[in-house]
Amino acid sequence: MNAIVVVAEKVSEFNLYKQKFEYHTLSRTSENGKRLYLTPNGQRVPSVTTVLDKTKPEEKKQALNEWRRRVGVDRAQAITTEAANRGTRMHTYLERYIKEGAMPERGSNPYSWDSHKMAQCVIDQGLSNVSEIWGVEIPLYFPSLYAGTTDGVGIHLGEESILDYKQTNKPKKQEWIEDYYLQLTAYALAHNEVYGTNIRKGVVLMCVKPGDDGIPVYQEFILESKDFDYWSDQWWRRLELYYLSN
């Protein structure tokens, strides 16, 4: 395990953001449809999202292809792009809130208004349970195996947790979000390995885009400590499958 790197705690005037670790900066590249990270020792390893994408169960691939056929390729791409842009703007608002302690104005761009409402919803109903955030957009890696970027790490309801912000066009069901739990687990394992923590909890802070009434809906999914070993086993299985087939 790498040496633990802890820095003197830097606390902004806004108490939520507290820098406890000096996180490594990792460069990224794409190769043959795979996102790769360059770790501090010079190794190139796959991203968590690439591992999950390349090992996606066949039935999930078929369901995605069926949806594309049903709505049409062009329309499917438009929906995907719109959702990605909305999510990026929501993340930006949340990052500024965490670092600066206040939500920026929504601006004049009408495409940003939904994202602004959704970020505020996450703040009011999700981040209200978070007492510390140690960093935003944190690059993490498990030496020689994989890497990725998590939205945040901090204290949720008194427990060290990986935090992940998601947007969705429609409400999610528990059984649809297996990959989210695997992401949280992979990031926790990487953080524990490199920084000497013992994170066994993850939280997905999700917001459904506003409907006709203009009101976003908050959803929260928690990877509890008692289930961490199960999801760890599932993650290692997916990672092994990736390396066996790529």
HELIX and SHEET records of a PDB file:
HELIX    1   1 VAL A   48  LYS A   54  1                                   7    
HELIX    2   2 GLU A   58  VAL A   71  1                                  14    
HELIX    3   3 VAL A   73  GLU A  100  1                                  28    
HELIX    4   4 PRO A  110  SER A  112  5                                   3    
HELIX    5   5 TRP A  113  GLN A  125  1                                  13    
HELIX    6   6 LEU A  127  ASN A  129  5                                   3    
HELIX    7   7 GLN A  174  TRP A  176  5                                   3    
HELIX    8   8 GLU A  178  TYR A  195  1                                  18    
HELIX    9   9 SER A  225  ASP A  227  5                                   3    
HELIX   10  10 PHE A  228  SER A  245  1                                  18    
SHEET    1   A 2 VAL A   6  VAL A  11  0                                        
SHEET    2   A 2 LYS A  18  PHE A  21 -1                                        
SHEET    1   B 3 SER A  27  GLU A  31  0                                        
SHEET    2   B 3 LYS A  34  LEU A  38 -1                                        
SHEET    3   B 3 ARG A  44  PRO A  46 -1                                        
SHEET    1   C 5 VAL A 130  PHE A 142  0                                        
SHEET    2   C 5 TYR A 146  HIS A 156 -1                                        
SHEET    3   C 5 GLU A 159  THR A 168 -1                                        
SHEET    4   C 5 GLY A 202  VAL A 208  1                                        
SHEET    5   C 5 VAL A 217  LEU A 223 -1                                        
END                                                                             
